[in-house]
Amino acid sequence: MSGMSEGPTFTAPTATDDIGPIVTDGDELTGPGPELSYPEPDSDLPYQDAELRDGHAAFHASRSAMAVVDTDGRITSANDALGTLLGLSPRELRGRSAAGLVDIAAQARSWHAYQEILRGRRAGLRCTRRLKHPAGHAVWAQITVAPLAQRGSVLVTVTDVTARRELQAQLRHVRLHDPVTRLPNRTLFFERLTGALEAADEATGTGRIGLCYLDLDGFKAINDTLGHGSGDRLLAAVADRLTHCAERAAAEDGGREILVARLGGDEFALLVEDSTGTEQLTSLAQSVLDGLREPFELGGRQLAVSASVGVVERRAAGTSATGLMQGADTTLYWAKADGKARWTLFDPERNAHRMTRQALAATLRPAVERGEFALEYQPLVGLDDCGVRGVEALVRWHHPQFGTLAPNRFIALAEEDGSIVELGLWVLRTACAQARAWQLEHPESAPVFVSVNVAVRQVWDSDLVADVAATLRETGLEPGLLQLELTESAVMGSAGRPLETLQALSEMGVRIAIDDFGTGYSNLAYLSRLPVSVLKLDGSFVRGFQYESGDGDASEADETIVEAMVQLAHRLGLTVTAECVETPQQADRLRRIGCDTGQGWLYSRAVSPDRISTLIGSPVGTSGA
């Protein structure tokens, strides 16, 4: 590296130095190419060849900055353009190290290639460096090195590409920033996020990363009512406040920058690299909510805006940009669902429940086809003689991964995606066939009816009347031995198709029951207009039948309410079933009140069809089954 120890007048910082977002070009090594035929321009020998004289003239007249370098890497000749670029005369450049002047040695790869060229192996080199002119300004230069025809000589060409680089920087800034808020956009945000995850190192930082992902509440209404122009001005004002919050938080936490970006629409993100824990992120989220609380002044109007914020903070190791954003998006959804205008911290347990829910939803429809469902039955017992009057069919999902699941784990999902129609029809057919089988198995006993739960969506999305008629016809079960249960909130206020369906089923002879009565609308006036034959009192009333003290006195208020509902139902010609009967004392008071049947663990849990078969025709004990 001869000459590298010289202190050149023209200094060159390392190639890793940068201006703003500009990334230094990578060096390009080219293979052997044709030898260039430049003369030694400063030779004192007379030129006999016109071509050589022309080449000499072209070398010095060229607007491209060029120098001829010997085998030691020192400049033997330079043209005026190079002198102008470097702020030195061509004569002052002679004898200096070319590599030192244009910083070729800044990268090991380019330095090795340069030495190979000097040794005559004719490998080309092109690289870009940012050079510092003696006048103080920076110059971006593209350096090209190529061997000359003369043995050991090398031509170095330096091209000023500053204007091109500045244009590239401007175009990059436009490409990576949002035009409305001037914040980094989604592309730049993910560049920074990915880079932060890759560079996370506990040896030099905390090894953690945090993200606040926020969405404005009700922004669409502002766009719709005031126009997109006002919406854009609001977004710009929000961006200013978020930036202020980030700068203040960064100053309080040691000055490390917090990136604020607009991800699209009314969604923003605040990225905290080397976060110190959840407390830092939740504090930032709260400061954002506080910062947005003050109304915005836009065009003479004051607009009140709130936001929901999802907060994620975790170890960077093992975390991907996609995984972090999925967690943030999920947590933002929780903040919205929890009431908006708040922040919510990522909860692994809650997320696991969500993931399980999604997994169940994705496999629900195929599970019906695969036969993964089964029915269990819970007796409905006459309170006067403890005999089994009927049973309620309760569906179970024997999931291959999650085991046996009760209805509360999947019925809501089935209603959401519409698979409740197919599942409900399977339950109806299976339960009716089983009730008919019990009837044939116990001809000496009064037949038991089967009660099947029906979702409102089954009424709307299928021909429930036709399905019931076909099922009764196929199974041979009498209509009076089928009871359909709908919740009070679904039945009360029914009109149009639901009411027509209930009336048609009732006229067919099917019993209609209101489940969980007393927890919904409780508009008793509807009872006289609906084709209902059974009320099932919600278990909360029965559980209220507890002894307040050791003297055995019951809760008078609960007993009074239940007694009034039973009397009203009987006057309307309805029968009453009490749910959640668990103690003999509860059963005794319900019997004295006049309740017709009871259902609960006092008599039996939901059991298999074979177990029900053993209970038919004999009183059910009070020890449970």
Salt bridges, closest charged atoms under 4 A:
GLU6 OE2 - ARG74 NH1 2.33
ASP25 OD1 - ARG165 NH1 3.07
ASP27 OD1 - ARG129 NH1 3.20
GLU28 OE1 - ARG126 NH2 2.55
ASP42 OD1 - HIS60 NE2 3.84
ASP42 OD2 - ARG94 NH2 2.50
GLU116 OE2 - ARG119 NH1 2.88
GLU116 OE1 - ARG121 NH1 2.66
ASP178 OD1 - ARG262 NH1 3.05
GLU191 OE1 - ARG172 NH2 3.08
GLU202 OE2 - ARG315 NH2 2.63
ASP215 OD1 - LYS336 NZ 2.64
ASP217 OD1 - LYS336 NZ 2.62
ASP224 OD2 - LYS220 NZ 2.73
GLU257 OE1 - ARG192 NH2 3.63
GLU273 OE2 - ARG192 NH2 3.14
GLU273 OE1 - ARG256 NH2 3.51
ASP274 OD2 - ARG256 NH2 3.39
ASP290 OD1 - ARG293 NH1 2.63
GLU313 OE2 - ARG208 NE 2.79
ASP338 OD1 - ARG350 NH2 3.33
GLU372 OE2 - ARG370 NE 2.69
GLU376 OE1 - ARG396 NE 3.34
ASP384 OD1 - ARG389 NH2 2.67
ASP385 OD1 - ARG389 NH2 3.42
GLU392 OE1 - LYS536 NZ 3.09
GLU416 OE2 - ARG357 NH2 2.56
GLU441 OE2 - HIS442 NE2 3.89
GLU444 OE2 - HIS442 ND1 3.67
ASP461 OD2 - ARG457 NE 2.65
GLU485 OE2 - LYS536 NZ 2.85
GLU579 OE2 - LYS536 NZ 3.71
ASP588 OD1 - ARG591 NH2 2.94
ASP588 OD2 - ARG592 NE 3.40
ASP596 OD2 - HIS570 NE2 3.00
